[in-house]
Amino acid sequence: MDKKKINFNKATVLILDNSPSITGAFKSITSVTKAMRDEFNFIFALQSAELARSFNKQNHYSIHIPFLEIQKKWKSLLYFPRLIINSFRILSIVKKQHVKIIHVNDLYNMCGVIIKIMRPSTKIIYHVRLLPTSYAKKLYFIWKWLIEKYADEIICVSQTVVSNFSYEKATVVFDSIQIPKPKKTKEIKSKNNKFNILYLANYIDGKGQKIALEAFFRAKPFIKNVQLVFYGGTLNNPKNQKYKDGLINYANDLDLSQSIIFNDFAKNPELKIENADLMLNFSKSESFSMTTLEALIYGTPIIVTNCGGPSEIVEHNISGMLVPVNDIAAMADAIVSLANDFDLRNSFILKGKERVLSKFDFNIQVELLRSIYLGLLNNSLQD
């Protein structure tokens, strides 16, 4: 990190992000903070060394800190030592770079709490992106209690998430990305020979890919020339790789190998979304769902489970379709219905773009975060 490029006339914000790769949460926080770089210095402490290197090439400032989540394996024994070590590393950065605000990009990174205990003058924001029903449900309320006690501000990505917190402290700031200018005018998709259904999610149990295979198996006989294309990463996790391998075997068992394509992580997901005729997201639990928002942004009809955040993004049968979690019959019916109704798909495209502009305007989310930062800085001056 080049200290000469840090402008000490601007307040410095340190973002702590545990993302092992590019996620919706990471895309959102980088997009929103980029819009405020004229007003604040941003330093990113990232879990992934590869992501940190890539980020630095884009003229952002980042460092690699190997955060460790509690897991059901031997590495869990390293959690508390790593937590203390990382907290001291972060404290050193806070002092050297005159960091005023630490913005923790999810509730499970307890380094923010440790820093607040050691250095109360540093303002701490926790950005909550998980629901109590997520994989972390056994620890969720412990983490929740700690951040409600020590955080100066709590940001939630949806009304679904904020309902679990004290309204006095928590503010909703929707995930958002700046809507790119279209390369060409394309309000309505045209018919094509192949009907492409896209599933964009990392291969993690709970993201709904297996349910999608079963729903596709039921729907396929009623749709001409259809294919289902998966894109996602395994995050270098053997458990996720095993899950992906199981999906491939299951597709073969269902005799779908000629109609299913399993791809790795998509480097240009927006292009995949734009080129798809239909998107699916059958996750069991989503606090928000960036892929759902991106479907609306890039003009692709979506069917998504009513699993939390997506119900705040999609208006059922207006800008997309909501289906019950694990309801394979409802999913299959929705796929057949949309695949065979060109006008309905186009209606969803147009209404989806209206929905994004009316509720998820990027500039509004930037302004909300800016006001939180400025409020904390003003409080800091008064302390």
C-alpha positions, 0 to 999 in steps of 0.5 A: 500500500502506497502511503503517499497516495493517502490523502490525510485531509480526508477521513479514512475508512477501513473495510473488513471483508471476509469474502473468499472471492467476488460475491454480491456483498463485495461487488456492492461495497466496492461499487458504493465506496468507489462513488465516494472516493473523492470524499473519503480514503478507503482501505480494504482488509480482504480475506483473499490474497488473490482478491487483494492483488487484483484489487490493488491492480485497480488502484484501490488500497487493500491488504490481505488478512487471513480472517477465519470463520468458525467451521466444523473442522480442526481449523476452528481451533485457530479461530480465537488465536487468529481473531486476536492476531488479526485484531492487533494487525488491524489496530496497527493499520488504524494507528498508522493510517489514521483510520476514523471508521471501521466498516465490517462487511458482515456480522461474523467478523468479530475483529470490529468488536475487539477493536472497539473494546481496545480503542473505543474512539474508533467508530465501528459499523457492522453491515449485516448480510445474514439471516438467523436461518443461515448457516450461522444460526447457532452463533447468530444471536451471540454475534448479534448481541455483541454488535448491538452492544459495541457497534456505533452503527448497524447497517442491514441489507433488507427489511427482512434483516433489520427486523431482527435488530433494534430499530434505534441502531439499525438502518437499511441500505440496500445492496446496489451497483451502478447501472451501466450504460447499455452497449446498445438499446435493448429494451425487449429480448428477441426470440431465439432458437435456444431457450437459455436458463441461467443459474448464477450461484456458487456451488454451496449446499443451500443455494438451490442447484439440486432443487433446480435440477429437479424442477428442470427435469419436470419442466423440460418436456414442455419446453422446446429446445431448452438448456440450463446453464450453471455458473459458480465457484467452489471457493476452494472448499472441498465440501463445495467441490463434492456438492458440485460433483454430486450435482453433475452425477445427479444430472446424469442420473436424470438423463439431463447431461445433454441439456445441462452445462456446469461452468466455473465462476463467471468472470463477466456475470453481467454478460451471462445475465444479459444473454439469458432468457430466464434466470433461476434462484432457488436458494433456501435463505437470502438476506438480499440477493444481488443476482436477483437485483442484477436480473432486473438491472440487466433485463432478464426475467427471474424466478426466485424463492420467497426466502427473505430478501428477494421478496423485497426486490421482486414484485410477484407476477409484476417484475418476476415470480416468487415461489415457495422454498423447496416447492419443486412443482411450483418451480416447474410450473413457473419455468414452463409458464414463463418459457412459453409466454414471450409477452409475460417475459417482456413485461417482467423485463420492463417492470423490473427496470422500473422497479430498480429505478424506483426502489434501488437507485444507486445514488440513494444508497450511496447517499445513505452510506455517506450520511452514516459516515458523516454522522459518525465523524461528527460524533467523533469530533464531539467526543 
